[in-house]
Amino acid sequence: MSLNLKVFESSDKEMFYWVVYTVPGTSYEYIGRIRINEAN
């Protein structure tokens, strides 16, 4: 199973990424937001 992930850096201040997952064989896309924490 192959996954198509696209990560976008939305803003330097907000520090979060848009993750777009396209389901293989369909036109369905799951869009999620991952927040980046500077203090690891």
N, CA, C and O atoms as a MOPAC input file, in Angstrom:
PM7 MOZYME 1SCF
protein

 N      0.84500 1    -1.19200 1     0.00000 1
 C      0.00000 1     0.00000 1     0.00000 1
 C      0.87900 1     1.24000 1     0.00000 1
 O      1.75600 1     1.40300 1     0.84900 1
 N      0.62900 1     2.09700 1    -0.95500 1
 C      1.45700 1     3.30300 1    -1.06400 1
 C      0.68400 1     4.51800 1    -0.57000 1
 O     -0.49700 1     4.68900 1    -0.87000 1
 N      1.37400 1     5.35200 1     0.19000 1
 C      0.73600 1     6.53800 1     0.74000 1
 C      1.32600 1     7.78400 1     0.10700 1
 O      2.54000 1     7.89800 1    -0.06000 1
 N      0.45200 1     8.71500 1    -0.24300 1
 C      0.92100 1     9.98100 1    -0.78400 1
 C      0.74400 1    11.07200 1     0.26300 1
 O     -0.37000 1    11.53100 1     0.51400 1
 N      1.84900 1    11.48000 1     0.87000 1
 C      1.77500 1    12.50200 1     1.90800 1
 C      2.40500 1    13.80100 1     1.42800 1
 O      3.50500 1    13.80200 1     0.87600 1
 N      1.70900 1    14.89300 1     1.64000 1
 C      2.25300 1    16.19400 1     1.29800 1
 C      2.25900 1    17.05600 1     2.55200 1
 O      1.21600 1    17.28100 1     3.16500 1
 N      3.43000 1    17.53100 1     2.92700 1
 C      3.54100 1    18.34700 1     4.13700 1
 C      3.85100 1    19.79200 1     3.75200 1
 O      4.80700 1    20.06400 1     3.02600 1
 N      3.03500 1    20.70100 1     4.24400 1
 C      3.23700 1    22.10600 1     3.92800 1
 C      3.53000 1    22.89700 1     5.20000 1
 O      2.84100 1    22.74000 1     6.20900 1
 N      4.54000 1    23.73400 1     5.14800 1
 C      4.80000 1    24.61900 1     6.28700 1
 C      3.94800 1    25.86800 1     6.10900 1
 O      4.20100 1    26.68100 1     5.22000 1
 N      2.95000 1    26.01400 1     6.95100 1
 C      1.95600 1    27.06000 1     6.75100 1
 C      2.45100 1    28.43000 1     7.20300 1
 O      2.28600 1    29.42100 1     6.49100 1
 N      3.05500 1    28.48400 1     8.38000 1
 C      3.48000 1    29.77400 1     8.90900 1
 C      4.65300 1    29.61900 1     9.86500 1
 O      4.71800 1    28.66400 1    10.63900 1
 N      5.58000 1    30.57200 1     9.80100 1
 C      6.73300 1    30.52000 1    10.69500 1
 C      6.33500 1    30.84000 1    12.13400 1
 O      6.92700 1    30.32200 1    13.08100 1
 N      5.32800 1    31.69900 1    12.29000 1
 C      4.91500 1    32.07600 1    13.64100 1
 C      4.10300 1    30.96700 1    14.29300 1
 O      4.34500 1    30.60400 1    15.44400 1
 N      3.13600 1    30.42900 1    13.55100 1
 C      2.25100 1    29.42300 1    14.13500 1
 C      2.92100 1    28.06200 1    14.21800 1
 O      2.57800 1    27.24600 1    15.07300 1
 N      3.88100 1    27.81700 1    13.32400 1
 C      4.65700 1    26.58100 1    13.35900 1
 C      3.79200 1    25.32000 1    13.31800 1
 O      3.84000 1    24.50200 1    14.23600 1
 N      3.00600 1    25.16500 1    12.25800 1
 C      2.30000 1    23.91000 1    12.08400 1
 C      2.28600 1    23.51400 1    10.61600 1
 O      2.46700 1    24.35300 1     9.73400 1
 N      2.07300 1    22.24300 1    10.36500 1
 C      2.15500 1    21.71000 1     9.02000 1
 C      0.81000 1    21.15400 1     8.58000 1
 O      0.09100 1    20.53700 1     9.36600 1
 N      0.47700 1    21.38200 1     7.30500 1
 C     -0.70800 1    20.76100 1     6.72300 1
 C     -0.30200 1    19.43400 1     6.11200 1
 O      0.62500 1    19.37600 1     5.30400 1
 N     -0.99300 1    18.36800 1     6.49400 1
 C     -0.69900 1    17.05300 1     5.94000 1
 C     -1.86900 1    16.60300 1     5.07700 1
 O     -2.99500 1    16.47900 1     5.56000 1
 N     -1.59900 1    16.35800 1     3.79100 1
 C     -2.64500 1    15.91700 1     2.87200 1
 C     -2.40500 1    14.47300 1     2.48700 1
 O     -1.38500 1    14.15100 1     1.87700 1
 N     -3.33600 1    13.60000 1     2.83700 1
 C     -3.21900 1    12.18400 1     2.51600 1
 C     -4.22200 1    11.82400 1     1.43500 1
 O     -5.43100 1    11.93800 1     1.63700 1
 N     -3.71900 1    11.38800 1     0.28300 1
 C     -4.59100 1    10.98500 1    -0.81100 1
 C     -4.73900 1     9.47400 1    -0.82100 1
 O     -3.74900 1     8.74700 1    -0.90500 1
 N     -5.97600 1     9.00400 1    -0.73500 1
 C     -6.23700 1     7.56500 1    -0.73200 1
 C     -6.04000 1     7.01400 1    -2.13900 1
 O     -6.67000 1     7.48800 1    -3.08400 1
 N     -5.15500 1     6.00100 1    -2.28800 1
 C     -4.86300 1     5.41400 1    -3.60000 1
 C     -6.11900 1     4.85600 1    -4.25900 1
 O     -6.90100 1     4.15200 1    -3.62000 1
 N     -6.31100 1     5.17400 1    -5.54900 1
 C     -7.43700 1     4.64200 1    -6.29800 1
 C     -8.71300 1     5.44800 1    -6.12400 1
 O     -9.74400 1     5.12300 1    -6.71100 1
 N     -8.64100 1     6.50600 1    -5.31000 1
 C     -9.82200 1     7.33900 1    -5.09100 1
 C     -9.44600 1     8.80900 1    -5.18800 1
 O     -8.27100 1     9.15700 1    -5.30000 1
 N    -10.45800 1     9.66200 1    -5.14400 1
 C    -10.19500 1    11.10100 1    -5.17200 1
 C    -10.34300 1    11.69200 1    -3.77500 1
 O    -10.41000 1    12.90900 1    -3.59800 1
 N    -10.39200 1    10.78500 1    -2.77400 1
 C    -10.58500 1    11.24000 1    -1.39600 1
 C     -9.27500 1    11.74600 1    -0.81400 1
 O     -8.23100 1    11.10900 1    -0.95400 1
 N     -9.34300 1    12.90000 1    -0.15800 1
 C     -8.15100 1    13.44800 1     0.48400 1
 C     -8.44100 1    13.75800 1     1.94300 1
 O     -9.43800 1    14.40000 1     2.27500 1
 N     -7.54900 1    13.29000 1     2.80600 1
 C     -7.66300 1    13.60900 1     4.23000 1
 C     -6.68600 1    14.72900 1     4.54100 1
 O     -5.49000 1    14.61400 1     4.27200 1
 N     -7.19700 1    15.81000 1     5.10900 1
 C     -6.34200 1    16.94700 1     5.44100 1
 C     -6.27500 1    17.11200 1     6.95500 1
 O     -7.29600 1    17.27400 1     7.62500 1
 N     -5.05500 1    17.06600 1     7.47900 1
 C     -4.88100 1    17.20900 1     8.91900 1
 C     -3.84300 1    18.27300 1     9.22100 1
 O     -3.03900 1    18.64000 1     8.36400 1
 N     -3.87200 1    18.76100 1    10.45000 1
 C     -2.91700 1    19.79700 1    10.83700 1
 C     -2.08500 1    19.32000 1    12.01400 1
 O     -2.61900 1    18.89000 1    13.03600 1
 N     -0.76800 1    19.40200 1    11.85700 1
 C      0.13300 1    18.99100 1    12.92600 1
 C      0.86700 1    20.22200 1    13.45700 1
 O      1.54400 1    20.93200 1    12.71300 1
 N      0.71700 1    20.45400 1    14.75200 1
 C      1.39600 1    21.60500 1    15.35300 1
 C      2.81200 1    21.21800 1    15.77000 1
 O      3.03200 1    20.15900 1    16.35700 1
 N      3.76300 1    22.08800 1    15.45900 1
 C      5.16100 1    21.84200 1    15.80000 1
 C      5.50100 1    22.55800 1    17.10400 1
 O      5.33100 1    23.77000 1    17.23300 1
 N      5.98700 1    21.77600 1    18.06700 1
 C      6.35500 1    22.36000 1    19.35600 1
 C      7.85800 1    22.63100 1    19.37900 1
 O      8.66200 1    21.71200 1    19.22800 1
 N      8.23100 1    23.89400 1    19.56900 1
 C      9.64800 1    24.24900 1    19.55500 1
 C     10.38500 1    23.63500 1    20.73600 1
 O     11.54500 1    23.24200 1    20.61100 1
 N      9.71900 1    23.55400 1    21.87400 1
 C     10.34700 1    22.98700 1    23.06500 1
 C     10.19800 1    21.46900 1    23.05400 1
 O      9.24800 1    20.92100 1    23.61300 1
 N     11.15000 1    20.80300 1    22.40900 1
 C     11.09700 1    19.35300 1    22.34700 1
 C     11.54200 1    18.77100 1    23.68100 1
 O     11.57100 1    17.55100 1    23.84300 1

